[in-house]
Amino acid sequence: MSYDRRHGNRQASSLCVSASPSSISAEPKAKNPPLVKLDLKTGRPSPTSVKSEAAISHYNRPEQESKIPPGLIEATLSKVETAAAKPIQELVDGRLLTQAERLDVALFAFLQWRRTPLGRAWQRHTLETGAKLHEMVYLADPQAVQEAWARQGEHMPLEEAAAWSQEIRRQLEDGELTLEASTNAILGAMFLHVETMSPLIAQKMTWIVLHADSSNPFITSDHPVSIYDPEAGPRRGAGWFSSPKVEVTLPLDARACLLMAPGPPELQHASTDAGTILEANLRTYAAAQWAIYGPTQAAVQHVRTEAKRQRPRAARLAPWPPLIHILEQSKDKAEPVAVEIYPAPRTAQRGRWKP
């Protein structure tokens, strides 16, 4: 981003923000703030509100037969949002945070990245691809397969175990046989490593709150946390600490956007020019799956127009997904001799969520 992170100036503002960044609204203090939604497929803007867009019914409901209380996941996320609401307001108002408040915002930001349909698609990919690769390794050992059948009380000759293993491996490779992650596994994956990632985000990243005026607002989207790493690509995914150049943006309000990058745990407030606001908004647009949101029709249409005008730039800003790397080690060489990469999807599937 064109803003120089080394030199920031504090500038206070008096804006309101709720616990959800989708509250980027022209009337943020309203009980159900109005928004303008722009459909990325059609380009059509339409009036909506925070409550109409904030949640998908049963999206975080565990499987019915599990022992997990139906409302536990949603209640946990709600507690995270409540804890972050006041610190986020402090950031929007141009104030500093305590270490505990900074940690609350870091946890909120990390889960905002994880909990969206795109974040969930990445978690599903990790679980299912990991399970498939594990099974492929297991099936490569006919003796292990023979022993597994024996534990179930069935004797299988080694030759038959080898043939059976080969057939199952073929079906897995061809996609005839698939391994599907359970709802509970995907919900649980959302919280993996939060105890380590949240402190890292709070303590190993420089935070800058970019402030804009009402005439040139920030927008948000259905995947509000945008991670842009200029060093990422088909063989290197983008993550919170994927390189020293990575930048993470999270719109907090129509007039405030949090920019995070690896560095000392400083907190700066900076007034922002039109070019930096547009860059942040293009990153938000590029990370969106189906819709962007803003306080006015003009705001969302302006960003879409610029994204269309700068198609190559907008395409480069789209987040690179996580990658699973498989290294094949040779007994004769210290370094891996081959690398196989399994990229997560770059988009989320649209459809009804099945609990």
C-alpha positions in Angstrom: 0.0 0.0 0.0 1.3 3.4 -0.8 1.0 4.6 2.8 4.5 4.6 4.5 4.0 2.5 7.6 7.1 4.0 9.3 5.5 7.4 9.7 1.9 7.8 11.0 0.1 10.6 12.6 -2.8 10.4 15.1 -6.0 11.8 14.0 -9.1 11.4 16.1 -12.6 10.8 14.7 -16.0 10.2 16.3 -17.5 7.3 14.5 -19.5 4.3 15.8 -18.8 0.7 14.9 -20.6 -2.4 16.0 -18.9 -5.8 16.7 -19.4 -6.7 13.0 -17.5 -4.9 10.3 -20.5 -5.3 8.1 -21.8 -2.2 10.0 -20.2 0.1 7.5 -23.2 2.3 7.2 -24.4 5.8 6.7 -26.3 5.5 10.1 -24.0 3.4 12.3 -25.9 4.2 15.5 -29.2 2.9 14.2 -30.4 -0.4 15.8 -30.3 -2.1 12.3 -28.0 0.2 10.3 -28.8 0.5 6.6 -26.3 -0.6 4.0 -26.0 -0.7 0.2 -25.2 -4.1 -1.2 -23.6 -4.5 -4.6 -23.9 -8.0 -6.3 -20.6 -8.8 -7.9 -22.1 -11.0 -10.6 -24.7 -8.5 -11.8 -23.2 -5.2 -10.7 -26.6 -4.3 -9.3 -26.8 -2.3 -6.0 -29.7 -2.7 -3.6 -30.6 -1.4 -0.2 -30.2 -3.8 2.7 -29.3 -3.7 6.4 -26.8 -5.2 8.8 -29.2 -7.8 10.3 -30.2 -8.9 6.8 -26.7 -9.7 5.9 -24.9 -10.6 9.1 -25.6 -14.3 9.4 -26.6 -17.5 7.6 -29.2 -19.6 9.5 -27.7 -22.7 11.1 -24.3 -21.9 9.6 -22.5 -22.6 12.9 -24.8 -25.3 14.2 -23.1 -28.6 15.1 -24.3 -32.0 13.8 -27.6 -33.0 15.5 -26.3 -36.3 16.8 -23.2 -34.7 18.5 -22.9 -33.8 22.1 -22.0 -30.2 21.3 -24.8 -27.8 22.4 -26.5 -26.4 19.3 -25.8 -22.7 20.1 -22.2 -23.2 21.5 -20.3 -22.1 18.4 -22.4 -19.1 17.8 -22.3 -18.1 21.5 -18.5 -18.3 21.5 -18.2 -16.1 18.4 -20.7 -13.7 19.9 -18.5 -13.4 23.0 -15.4 -12.7 20.8 -17.4 -9.9 19.0 -18.6 -8.4 22.3 -15.1 -8.4 23.7 -13.8 -6.7 20.6 -16.5 -4.1 20.2 -15.2 -1.5 22.6 -11.5 -1.8 21.5 -12.6 -1.5 17.8 -14.6 1.7 18.8 -11.4 3.0 20.4 -9.5 2.4 17.2 -12.2 4.2 15.1 -12.1 7.1 17.6 -8.3 7.4 17.1 -7.3 6.1 20.5 -4.6 3.7 21.7 -5.3 0.2 23.1 -4.1 -1.8 26.1 -2.4 -5.1 25.5 -5.5 -7.0 26.5 -7.7 -4.9 24.1 -5.2 -5.4 21.3 -5.5 -9.2 21.9 -9.3 -9.0 21.8 -9.1 -7.3 18.4 -6.5 -9.7 17.1 -8.7 -12.7 18.0 -11.7 -11.1 16.4 -9.8 -10.4 13.2 -8.4 -13.9 13.0 -11.8 -15.5 13.4 -13.3 -13.0 10.9 -10.9 -14.4 8.4 -11.7 -18.0 9.3 -15.5 -18.0 9.7 -16.6 -16.8 6.2 -17.7 -19.2 3.4 -14.3 -18.7 1.8 -12.4 -19.4 5.0 -14.5 -22.4 5.6 -13.8 -23.7 2.1 -10.1 -23.4 2.9 -10.5 -25.4 6.1 -12.5 -28.1 4.3 -9.8 -28.4 1.7 -7.1 -28.8 4.4 -9.1 -31.5 6.3 -10.1 -33.5 3.2 -6.9 -33.2 1.4 -4.9 -34.1 4.5 -7.1 -37.2 5.1 -6.8 -38.3 1.5 -3.0 -38.0 1.5 -2.9 -39.9 4.8 -4.9 -42.7 3.4 -2.8 -42.8 0.2 0.3 -43.3 2.3 -1.4 -46.0 4.5 -2.7 -47.9 1.4 0.8 -48.0 0.0 1.7 -50.6 2.6 -0.2 -53.8 1.9 1.1 -55.4 5.1 -0.5 -52.6 7.2 -3.7 -53.1 5.3 -3.6 -56.8 5.9 -3.1 -56.2 9.6 -6.0 -53.8 9.7 -8.3 -56.4 8.3 -7.0 -58.9 10.8 -7.9 -56.6 13.7 -11.4 -56.7 12.4 -11.4 -60.5 12.4 -11.0 -61.0 8.7 -7.9 -62.8 7.1 -6.8 -61.3 3.8 -3.8 -62.8 2.0 -1.1 -60.3 1.3 -1.5 -60.4 -2.5 -5.2 -59.7 -2.1 -4.5 -56.9 0.3 -2.1 -55.4 -2.2 -4.7 -55.6 -5.0 -7.4 -54.1 -2.8 -5.1 -51.3 -1.7 -4.2 -50.5 -5.3 -7.8 -50.3 -6.3 -8.8 -48.0 -3.4 -5.8 -45.8 -4.2 -6.9 -45.6 -7.8 -10.4 -44.6 -6.8 -9.1 -41.9 -4.5 -6.8 -40.5 -7.2 -9.6 -40.6 -9.9 -12.1 -39.0 -7.5 -14.4 -42.0 -7.6 -14.0 -42.3 -3.9 -14.0 -39.1 -1.8 -13.4 -38.3 1.9 -15.7 -35.7 3.3 -15.0 -33.6 6.4 -17.8 -33.6 8.9 -19.6 -30.4 9.9 -18.1 -30.7 13.4 -14.6 -31.1 12.1 -15.0 -27.9 9.9 -16.4 -26.0 12.8 -13.6 -27.1 15.1 -11.0 -26.2 12.4 -12.2 -22.6 12.6 -10.7 -22.4 16.1 -7.4 -24.3 15.4 -4.3 -22.3 16.5 -6.3 -19.3 17.8 -4.3 -19.5 21.0 -1.0 -19.0 19.1 -2.1 -16.8 16.2 -4.0 -14.2 18.2 -0.9 -13.3 20.3 1.3 -13.3 17.2 -1.1 -10.9 15.4 -1.2 -8.7 18.6 2.5 -8.8 19.4 4.3 -9.3 16.1 2.5 -7.0 13.7 2.4 -3.2 13.3 -1.1 -1.8 13.3 -2.1 1.4 11.5 -5.7 2.7 11.5 -6.3 4.5 8.2 -8.9 7.3 8.7 -11.0 8.7 5.8 -13.7 11.3 5.7 -17.3 10.6 4.9 -16.9 11.8 1.3 -14.6 8.9 0.4 -15.6 5.9 2.6 -14.2 2.4 3.1 -16.3 -0.5 2.0 -16.5 -4.1 3.3 -17.5 -7.5 1.8 -18.6 -11.1 2.6 -14.9 -11.9 3.2 -13.8 -8.7 5.0 -10.2 -9.7 6.0 -8.0 -9.2 2.9 -4.5 -10.7 3.0 -2.2 -9.3 0.3 1.3 -10.7 -0.2 3.1 -9.5 -3.3 5.4 -12.6 -3.0 2.5 -15.1 -3.0 1.6 -17.1 -6.1 0.7 -20.5 -7.4 3.5 -22.1 -5.4 3.3 -19.9 -2.3 0.1 -19.1 -0.5 -0.7 -15.9 1.4 -1.1 -15.9 5.1 -0.8 -13.6 8.1 3.0 -14.1 8.2 3.7 -15.5 4.7 6.4 -12.9 4.0 7.8 -9.7 5.5 5.9 -7.8 2.8 2.4 -9.2 3.6 -0.3 -6.7 4.5 -3.7 -7.5 6.1 -6.6 -5.1 5.9 -9.9 -5.1 7.9 -12.5 -2.4 7.4 -13.7 -1.3 10.8 -16.1 1.5 9.8 -16.9 3.6 6.8 -14.2 6.0 7.9 -11.6 3.6 9.4 -9.7 0.6 8.2 -7.1 -1.4 10.1 -3.9 -2.2 8.3 -1.6 -4.9 9.8 1.9 -6.0 8.7 4.7 -7.9 10.3 6.8 -5.6 12.5 7.0 -4.2 16.0 3.7 -4.0 18.0 3.1 -0.3 17.3 -0.3 1.3 16.9 -0.5 4.3 14.7 -3.4 6.5 13.4 -3.1 8.2 10.1 -5.2 10.4 7.9 -5.4 8.8 4.4 -5.4 10.1 0.9 -7.8 9.0 -1.9 -5.3 6.7 -3.5 -4.7 4.7 -0.3 -8.4 4.4 0.4 -9.0 3.1 -3.1 -6.2 0.6 -2.7 -7.7 -0.7 0.5 -11.2 -0.9 -1.1 -9.8 -2.7 -4.1 -8.3 -5.3 -1.8 -11.7 -5.7 -0.1 -13.3 -6.0 -3.5 -10.8 -8.6 -4.7 -11.4 -10.8 -1.6 -15.2 -10.6 -1.9 -17.0 -13.7 -3.1 -20.5 -12.5 -3.9 -21.1 -8.9 -2.6 -19.5 -5.7 -1.3 -21.2 -3.3 1.1 -21.0 0.4 1.7 -22.8 3.3 3.2 -24.1 4.6 -0.2 -24.8 3.4 -3.7 -22.1 5.8 -5.0 -19.5 4.3 -2.7 -19.9 0.7 -3.9 -20.4 1.6 -7.5 -17.2 3.7 -7.5 -15.1 0.8 -6.2 -16.6 -1.6 -8.8 -16.0 0.9 -11.6 -12.3 1.2 -10.5 -12.0 -2.5 -10.2 -13.2 -3.0 -13.7 -11.0 -0.2 -15.0 -8.0 -1.7 -13.2 -8.7 -5.4 -13.9 -5.1 -6.6 -13.9 -4.5 -4.8 -10.5 -7.7 -6.1 -9.0 -6.8 -9.7 -10.1 -3.4 -9.4 -8.5 -5.0 -8.3 -5.2 -7.2 -11.4 -5.0 -6.0 -13.5 -2.0 -3.9 -16.6 -2.8 -5.3 -19.6 -0.9 -3.4 -21.8 1.5 -1.3 -24.6 0.0 -0.4 -28.1 1.1 3.1 -29.0 0.1 4.3 -32.6 -0.1 8.0 -33.1 -0.2 9.5 -36.4 -1.6 12.7 -37.2 0.1 15.5 -39.2 -1.5 17.8 -41.4 0.6 20.7 -40.2 -1.5 20.0 -36.5 -1.2 19.6 -34.2 1.8 17.2 -31.9 0.0 13.7 -32.9 -1.2 13.8 -34.1 -4.8 10.2 -33.2 -5.7 7.4 -31.0 -4.5 3.7 -31.6 -5.0 1.3 -28.8 -4.2 -2.4 -29.0 -3.4 -3.9 -25.6 -3.5 -7.1 -24.7 -1.7 -9.9 -23.2 -3.9 -9.7 -19.5 -4.6 -13.5 -19.1 -4.3 -16.2 -20.5 -2.1 -19.1 -22.5 -3.4 -22.5 -20.8 -3.1 -25.3 -22.9 -1.8 -27.4 -23.8 1.2 -25.4 -24.7 4.2 -26.1 -28.2 5.5 -25.7 -28.6 9.2 
